[in-house]
Amino acid sequence: MLPLALPRTYEANAWSHYRAGKWSESFSECLRWFRDEPFSSGPLGLGSFIAIRAFNDYEVAENLCRRDLIGDPSDRLLRNNLVVALIEKGDLEEANKQYRNIDKGQTDFY
C-alpha cells in the first residue's frame, strides 16, 4: 500500500511504511503523528519499537517510552518497550523495576 498524499495522514503513512520495511520513513511519520495526537500512545509505541528493532537505538526508544508513559503510566506496550530498551542498554536493575510496574492482570495489550 502506498502512503497517502492527504493532509494529516501520519498514522496511515507510519503503518504503510512500516509494512513496507521503510523504517526511517515510518519513524518520521510516527513523530509527525505524535505531534498531531500527543495524547495517543500509538505513535510513540510504534516509534519506540522501530528504534529498538530497526535502529538498535535504545536511548531513543527509552526516551520515547518515558515521554509517553508520563501521560499513561499503565500502558503495557510502552512499558514493555521500555523494559526491552533498558535490557539492551544493560540497565538490568531499572529494567527489572519497570517490569514490575507492568500490570500482569491484563491478558492483551489492546
N, C-alpha and C positions, 0 to 999 in steps of 0.2 A: 504494500500500500504506500502510495506517495504522500509526503507531508502536505498538509492543507495550506493553500495560499490565501487563507482568510485571516482577518484580524483576530487576535486573542485565542488562537487555537493551539496554545502551548502544550496543553496536556495531550491532545491528539497527536501532535507532532513529536512530543517526547516519546510516546509509546510507539509511534511509527518508526522512528529512528532506532529505538531500542530493538524492535523486532527485526530490523534490517542489520543489526550489529554495528550501527554507526554511533559509537559510544560518545564521541566528543559532541556531535550534533544533539544527541539525546540529552546529555548532561546540560548543555547550554539551554535547551528548551525547558529542562527542569528548573533552572534558575529563573528563567522568564516566567514560568508557570508559578513559581513561588512568589515572585514579585506581584503577580496578578492575584493570587489567592494565598496570602500569607498565613491564613489560619487553617489551611488544609495540610494534612500530614503527607499527602500523596507525593508532592514534588520532591521533598527532601528525603522521603523514604526511598523513592526510585533513585534520586541523585546520589544518596549515600551508598546504595547497593552498587551503582556504576563505579563510584570512586573506589570501592573495595575490590570488586571483581575485575573491572576492566583496566583501571589505572594503578591498582595497588597503592593508592594514596590514602593511607589510613588516617592521617592527620585531618585531611579534608573531610573524610567520612565522619570522623569523630565530631568535628566542628558542626557539620550539618545536623547530625543527630542531636547533639546537645542544644543547638539553636531551636530545633523543633520540639524537643521534649519540655522546653520552658512552657509552651502552650498546652501540652497534653502529656504529663509525665507518665500516664498509664498506657501510652501507645506501645504495644508489644513489638510491632515490626521495627520501629525506630530503636527501641531498647535492645532488641536482638542485634540490629546492625551495629549499634554502639558497642555491644559486647564483642562482636567479631572484630571490629576495628581495634579495640583495645587489646585483644588477644594477639592480633597480628603485629601490633606495636610492641608487644612484650610486656604490657602493663597488666599482669595477671591479677594482681590484688584489686585494682579498680574494676577489671572485667568481672571478677567474682562478686564484687559489691553490686555492680549494675545487674548482673544475672539474678541476684537475689531479689531485685526490685521488679522482676517480670512476674506478672500475675499468671501463675500456672493453673489457675482455676478455669481459665478460658480454654476452649478446645480449638479455636481457629483464630486467625489474625483479623479477619474482617467478616 
